[in-house]
Amino acid sequence: MSNRIEQIREKLTAALSPVSLEIEDDSHLHAGHAGARGGGHYTVHIVSTAFEGKAPLARHRQVYAALEDMMQQEIHALSIKASTP
């Protein structure tokens, strides 16, 4: 699982150059949930100047775009808190 967190960190860093980035693995909270068999459940707290002037939905789309290839299997659920410095 820590490998997934590192992959998420690398992709978000490359795409959004965050000032601050915290990634939490919440998968243990969803044990037994149908989606828990495949990808994990994560919470991302990201602060980036790339979000300046953008609505929350646009910020979330930027995060999803950066993680697009992981969203198919490695990530089942993603909670995003995206803000500017």
N, C-alpha and C positions, 0 to 999 in steps of 0.2 A: 504493500500500500504506500509506503514512503516513496517508492519509485514514482507512483502516480503524482504525488504531491510535488516532487521535483520536476516532473514533466509539465505540470500545470504552471509552476513557478517559472520555468524556462520560457514557455510559450507566452505567458503574460508579460514577462520582462522584455522579451524581444519585440512584442507588438505594441506595448503601451508605456514602456520605460517608467514604471511606477516609482513614486517617491517613497511609498510604503506599501507593503504587500504581506498579508497574513492569510494563510490557508489552513482551514481546519477540516479534519476528516471526521465527518459525522456518521459514518457508515454503521458504527456499533449501535447507534440509536435506532437503526432501521432493520435490525436482525429479524429475520422471518418475513419481512416485507417482500413481496414478489420481485420488486426491482433490485433488492439487495443481492440477488444471485449473480447479476452481471456487474455493471459498473457501480462505483461507489457514490456516496452522498457527501458533498463538500460545501463549505461556506468560504467565500472569498471576500476579504475586506481589502479593497484596492484604492489607493489615492494616486491620481495621475493628472498631469497637466493636459493630457490628451482628451480629458473629459470636459475641459473648459468650454462653456457656452452650449453644452449639450444637455438635453432633457434626460431624465433617468432611463427611459426606455432606450434611447440612443446609446447611452453608456453601457447598458446591459448587452445590447447588440454587438458592441465592440468587443466585449469580453467573450461572448459566444463565438464571434468570428475568429478570435485568437485561439479558441479551444475547439474549433469545429471538428477536426478529425478525432478528438477524444470523446466528443459527445455521442458518438455512435456506440461505443462499447465501454470505455474506461470510466465515463461519468454518467451516472443514471440521473442524479439530481444535483442542481447547483443553486445555492443561495448567494446572491451578489449584493454587496454593499460597495457602491462605486462613488467616489467623491473627488473633488479637486483639493489641492493644497490650500 
